[in-house]
Amino acid sequence: MPWSPERRTVRGWRRDLDALSARIAPRFSRSDLGRRVNTYLEGLLGAARRKNSWQLAEDVGDESP
């Protein structure tokens, strides 16, 4: 049987990702770049089988990486 994390564990990951996003947001001069980085990080943690820039961009609906 494949491993499946508990909901409380996944919620903890979400909180950690939100905290990381808030921590690195000031490093970007434009807010849209910070959002794009956050989306990229979410994609890396997502369910996409292949995780290169093109597949991640497609997964979130962007036209290019």
N, CA, C and O atoms as CSV, one atom per row, in Angstrom:
chain,resi,resn,atom,element,x,y,z
A,1,MET,N,N,0.848,-1.180,0.000
A,1,MET,CA,C,0.000,0.000,0.000
A,1,MET,C,C,0.896,1.248,0.000
A,1,MET,O,O,1.806,1.354,0.822
A,2,PRO,N,N,0.640,2.196,-0.924
A,2,PRO,CA,C,1.469,3.402,-0.988
A,2,PRO,C,C,1.273,4.281,0.247
A,2,PRO,O,O,0.209,4.294,0.867
A,3,TRP,N,N,2.322,5.004,0.575
A,3,TRP,CA,C,2.271,5.917,1.709
A,3,TRP,C,C,1.397,7.116,1.371
A,3,TRP,O,O,1.472,7.661,0.270
A,4,SER,N,N,0.586,7.513,2.306
A,4,SER,CA,C,-0.279,8.675,2.136
A,4,SER,C,C,-0.188,9.532,3.401
A,4,SER,O,O,-0.490,9.058,4.496
A,5,PRO,N,N,0.229,10.795,3.250
A,5,PRO,CA,C,0.366,11.637,4.439
A,5,PRO,C,C,-0.987,11.981,5.050
A,5,PRO,O,O,-2.005,12.017,4.358
A,6,GLU,N,N,-0.981,12.229,6.333
A,6,GLU,CA,C,-2.204,12.658,7.008
A,6,GLU,C,C,-2.510,14.111,6.639
A,6,GLU,O,O,-1.612,14.871,6.277
A,7,ARG,N,N,-3.755,14.477,6.734
A,7,ARG,CA,C,-4.162,15.852,6.402
A,7,ARG,C,C,-3.428,16.875,7.247
A,7,ARG,O,O,-3.032,17.929,6.749
A,8,ARG,N,N,-3.247,16.574,8.503
A,8,ARG,CA,C,-2.589,17.528,9.390
A,8,ARG,C,C,-1.146,17.748,8.938
A,8,ARG,O,O,-0.623,18.855,9.068
A,9,THR,N,N,-0.498,16.711,8.410
A,9,THR,CA,C,0.860,16.840,7.894
A,9,THR,C,C,0.881,17.743,6.674
A,9,THR,O,O,1.737,18.620,6.556
A,10,VAL,N,N,-0.058,17.529,5.775
A,10,VAL,CA,C,-0.131,18.334,4.554
A,10,VAL,C,C,-0.431,19.793,4.896
A,10,VAL,O,O,0.142,20.696,4.287
A,11,ARG,N,N,-1.313,20.034,5.850
A,11,ARG,CA,C,-1.587,21.417,6.270
A,11,ARG,C,C,-0.322,22.063,6.821
A,11,ARG,O,O,-0.093,23.254,6.609
A,12,GLY,N,N,0.494,21.297,7.519
A,12,GLY,CA,C,1.767,21.812,8.019
A,12,GLY,C,C,2.689,22.197,6.888
A,12,GLY,O,O,3.398,23.200,6.978
A,13,TRP,N,N,2.693,21.408,5.813
A,13,TRP,CA,C,3.509,21.755,4.644
A,13,TRP,C,C,3.034,23.069,4.050
A,13,TRP,O,O,3.841,23.909,3.651
A,14,ARG,N,N,1.727,23.240,3.995
A,14,ARG,CA,C,1.157,24.473,3.427
A,14,ARG,C,C,1.591,25.680,4.262
A,14,ARG,O,O,1.979,26.712,3.714
A,15,ARG,N,N,1.524,25.545,5.590
A,15,ARG,CA,C,1.958,26.635,6.474
A,15,ARG,C,C,3.441,26.930,6.271
A,15,ARG,O,O,3.851,28.090,6.227
A,16,ASP,N,N,4.235,25.880,6.151
A,16,ASP,CA,C,5.673,26.065,5.943
A,16,ASP,C,C,5.959,26.759,4.615
A,16,ASP,O,O,6.825,27.630,4.545
A,17,LEU,N,N,5.234,26.376,3.558
A,17,LEU,CA,C,5.423,27.012,2.261
A,17,LEU,C,C,4.995,28.480,2.323
A,17,LEU,O,O,5.667,29.343,1.759
A,18,ASP,N,N,3.904,28.764,2.991
A,18,ASP,CA,C,3.459,30.155,3.152
A,18,ASP,C,C,4.496,30.968,3.922
A,18,ASP,O,O,4.761,32.121,3.584
A,19,ALA,N,N,5.078,30.369,4.954
A,19,ALA,CA,C,6.107,31.065,5.738
A,19,ALA,C,C,7.340,31.321,4.893
A,19,ALA,O,O,7.925,32.401,4.968
A,20,LEU,N,N,7.744,30.345,4.091
A,20,LEU,CA,C,8.893,30.533,3.203
A,20,LEU,C,C,8.622,31.634,2.194
A,20,LEU,O,O,9.484,32.477,1.943
A,21,SER,N,N,7.432,31.633,1.617
A,21,SER,CA,C,7.062,32.662,0.646
A,21,SER,C,C,7.121,34.053,1.269
A,21,SER,O,O,7.635,34.991,0.659
A,22,ALA,N,N,6.598,34.183,2.474
A,22,ALA,CA,C,6.634,35.479,3.160
A,22,ALA,C,C,8.074,35.897,3.462
A,22,ALA,O,O,8.413,37.080,3.425
A,23,ARG,N,N,8.901,34.916,3.755
A,23,ARG,CA,C,10.303,35.220,4.091
A,23,ARG,C,C,11.097,35.690,2.880
A,23,ARG,O,O,11.942,36.576,3.010
A,24,ILE,N,N,10.846,35.114,1.697
A,24,ILE,CA,C,11.629,35.491,0.525
A,24,ILE,C,C,10.994,36.608,-0.298
A,24,ILE,O,O,11.659,37.175,-1.165
A,25,ALA,N,N,9.738,36.936,-0.055
A,25,ALA,CA,C,9.043,37.964,-0.835
A,25,ALA,C,C,9.791,39.295,-0.887
A,25,ALA,O,O,9.835,39.905,-1.955
A,26,PRO,N,N,10.382,39.779,0.210
A,26,PRO,CA,C,11.080,41.060,0.144
A,26,PRO,C,C,12.312,41.058,-0.766
A,26,PRO,O,O,12.840,42.123,-1.087
A,27,ARG,N,N,12.768,39.894,-1.177
A,27,ARG,CA,C,13.948,39.795,-2.048
A,27,ARG,C,C,13.639,40.182,-3.493
A,27,ARG,O,O,14.555,40.388,-4.289
A,28,PHE,N,N,12.365,40.280,-3.832
A,28,PHE,CA,C,11.966,40.577,-5.203
A,28,PHE,C,C,11.469,42.016,-5.298
A,28,PHE,O,O,10.684,42.478,-4.470
A,29,SER,N,N,11.945,42.707,-6.328
A,29,SER,CA,C,11.583,44.118,-6.479
A,29,SER,C,C,10.141,44.292,-6.948
A,29,SER,O,O,9.542,45.347,-6.741
A,30,ARG,N,N,9.587,43.267,-7.575
A,30,ARG,CA,C,8.205,43.352,-8.057
A,30,ARG,C,C,7.394,42.218,-7.449
A,30,ARG,O,O,7.872,41.090,-7.331
A,31,SER,N,N,6.170,42.530,-7.068
A,31,SER,CA,C,5.334,41.524,-6.406
A,31,SER,C,C,4.966,40.372,-7.343
A,31,SER,O,O,4.800,39.241,-6.887
A,32,ASP,N,N,4.836,40.645,-8.653
A,32,ASP,CA,C,4.488,39.567,-9.574
A,32,ASP,C,C,5.599,38.516,-9.656
A,32,ASP,O,O,5.319,37.336,-9.865
A,33,LEU,N,N,6.842,38.932,-9.495
A,33,LEU,CA,C,7.941,37.965,-9.495
A,33,LEU,C,C,7.883,37.082,-8.247
A,33,LEU,O,O,8.128,35.878,-8.322
A,34,GLY,N,N,7.562,37.679,-7.113
A,34,GLY,CA,C,7.417,36.901,-5.889
A,34,GLY,C,C,6.307,35.876,-6.005
A,34,GLY,O,O,6.453,34.742,-5.549
A,35,ARG,N,N,5.187,36.270,-6.620
A,35,ARG,CA,C,4.073,35.335,-6.825
A,35,ARG,C,C,4.479,34.202,-7.762
A,35,ARG,O,O,4.099,33.048,-7.564
A,36,ARG,N,N,5.250,34.549,-8.776
A,36,ARG,CA,C,5.689,33.526,-9.732
A,36,ARG,C,C,6.612,32.506,-9.053
A,36,ARG,O,O,6.500,31.304,-9.294
A,37,VAL,N,N,7.507,32.987,-8.220
A,37,VAL,CA,C,8.388,32.082,-7.479
A,37,VAL,C,C,7.559,31.189,-6.561
A,37,VAL,O,O,7.818,29.990,-6.462
A,38,ASN,N,N,6.579,31.759,-5.902
A,38,ASN,CA,C,5.713,30.971,-5.020
A,38,ASN,C,C,4.987,29.884,-5.814
A,38,ASN,O,O,4.887,28.744,-5.361
A,39,THR,N,N,4.490,30.233,-6.978
A,39,THR,CA,C,3.803,29.263,-7.824
A,39,THR,C,C,4.764,28.153,-8.248
A,39,THR,O,O,4.386,26.982,-8.288
A,40,TYR,N,N,6.004,28.522,-8.562
A,40,TYR,CA,C,7.015,27.539,-8.942
A,40,TYR,C,C,7.286,26.569,-7.791
A,40,TYR,O,O,7.362,25.357,-7.996
A,41,LEU,N,N,7.429,27.107,-6.592
A,41,LEU,CA,C,7.659,26.247,-5.427
A,41,LEU,C,C,6.480,25.306,-5.195
A,41,LEU,O,O,6.672,24.133,-4.874
A,42,GLU,N,N,5.271,25.813,-5.356
A,42,GLU,CA,C,4.086,24.960,-5.216
A,42,GLU,C,C,4.105,23.850,-6.257
A,42,GLU,O,O,3.743,22.709,-5.972
A,43,GLY,N,N,4.532,24.198,-7.469
A,43,GLY,CA,C,4.617,23.201,-8.532
A,43,GLY,C,C,5.619,22.115,-8.217
A,43,GLY,O,O,5.379,20.943,-8.506
A,44,LEU,N,N,6.738,22.488,-7.628
A,44,LEU,CA,C,7.742,21.493,-7.262
A,44,LEU,C,C,7.199,20.505,-6.242
A,44,LEU,O,O,7.590,19.338,-6.223
A,45,LEU,N,N,6.298,20.978,-5.398
A,45,LEU,CA,C,5.703,20.108,-4.389
A,45,LEU,C,C,4.442,19.417,-4.885
A,45,LEU,O,O,3.873,18.584,-4.180
A,46,GLY,N,N,4.000,19.756,-6.092
A,46,GLY,CA,C,2.747,19.234,-6.622
A,46,GLY,C,C,2.863,17.831,-7.187
A,46,GLY,O,O,3.877,17.151,-7.022
A,47,ALA,N,N,1.814,17.422,-7.849
A,47,ALA,CA,C,1.685,16.051,-8.325
A,47,ALA,C,C,2.152,15.845,-9.762
A,47,ALA,O,O,2.062,14.728,-10.271
A,48,ALA,N,N,2.642,16.871,-10.425
A,48,ALA,CA,C,3.093,16.712,-11.808
A,48,ALA,C,C,4.176,15.641,-11.882
A,48,ALA,O,O,5.092,15.607,-11.060
A,49,ARG,N,N,4.056,14.770,-12.877
A,49,ARG,CA,C,5.035,13.683,-13.004
A,49,ARG,C,C,6.415,14.207,-13.336
A,49,ARG,O,O,7.403,13.811,-12.718
A,50,ARG,N,N,6.485,15.086,-14.299
A,50,ARG,CA,C,7.772,15.661,-14.689
A,50,ARG,C,C,7.816,17.074,-14.148
A,50,ARG,O,O,6.837,17.817,-14.228
A,51,LYS,N,N,8.941,17.431,-13.608
A,51,LYS,CA,C,9.019,18.736,-12.960
A,51,LYS,C,C,10.145,19.574,-13.555
A,51,LYS,O,O,11.103,19.943,-12.876
A,52,ASN,N,N,9.996,19.861,-14.847
A,52,ASN,CA,C,10.895,20.843,-15.424
A,52,ASN,C,C,10.106,22.130,-15.616
A,52,ASN,O,O,8.896,22.156,-15.390
A,53,SER,N,N,10.765,23.171,-16.020
A,53,SER,CA,C,10.102,24.481,-16.051
A,53,SER,C,C,8.897,24.507,-16.992
A,53,SER,O,O,7.899,25.159,-16.690
A,54,TRP,N,N,8.974,23.808,-18.130
A,54,TRP,CA,C,7.852,23.830,-19.054
A,54,TRP,C,C,6.631,23.119,-18.474
A,54,TRP,O,O,5.518,23.638,-18.551
A,55,GLN,N,N,6.831,21.945,-17.900
A,55,GLN,CA,C,5.694,21.214,-17.329
A,55,GLN,C,C,5.083,21.966,-16.152
A,55,GLN,O,O,3.863,21.992,-15.996
A,56,LEU,N,N,5.921,22.571,-15.331
A,56,LEU,CA,C,5.400,23.339,-14.198
A,56,LEU,C,C,4.601,24.547,-14.687
A,56,LEU,O,O,3.543,24.857,-14.139
A,57,ALA,N,N,5.105,25.226,-15.714
A,57,ALA,CA,C,4.381,26.378,-16.267
A,57,ALA,C,C,3.035,25.939,-16.835
A,57,ALA,O,O,2.013,26.583,-16.598
A,58,GLU,N,N,3.042,24.848,-17.580
A,58,GLU,CA,C,1.789,24.335,-18.134
A,58,GLU,C,C,0.800,23.986,-17.032
A,58,GLU,O,O,-0.392,24.275,-17.141
A,59,ASP,N,N,1.292,23.373,-15.989
A,59,ASP,CA,C,0.440,22.930,-14.892
A,59,ASP,C,C,-0.290,24.094,-14.228
A,59,ASP,O,O,-1.419,23.927,-13.766
A,60,VAL,N,N,0.331,25.260,-14.173
A,60,VAL,CA,C,-0.318,26.420,-13.539
A,60,VAL,C,C,-0.964,27.357,-14.560
A,60,VAL,O,O,-1.527,28.387,-14.188
A,61,GLY,N,N,-0.882,26.999,-15.860
A,61,GLY,CA,C,-1.561,27.781,-16.874
A,61,GLY,C,C,-0.755,28.913,-17.483
A,61,GLY,O,O,-1.318,29.766,-18.169
A,62,ASP,N,N,0.551,28.943,-17.248
A,62,ASP,CA,C,1.398,29.961,-17.866
A,62,ASP,C,C,1.737,29.540,-19.289
A,62,ASP,O,O,1.753,28.353,-19.616
A,63,GLU,N,N,2.010,30.540,-20.133
A,63,GLU,CA,C,2.347,30.243,-21.530
A,63,GLU,C,C,3.787,29.786,-21.692
A,63,GLU,O,O,4.107,29.053,-22.627
A,64,SER,N,N,4.653,30.214,-20.788
A,64,SER,CA,C,6.072,29.838,-20.869
A,64,SER,C,C,6.648,29.792,-19.460
A,64,SER,O,O,6.070,30.332,-18.517
A,65,PRO,N,N,7.793,29.140,-19.336
A,65,PRO,CA,C,8.394,29.027,-17.986
A,65,PRO,C,C,8.907,30.341,-17.437
A,65,PRO,O,O,9.430,30.382,-16.323
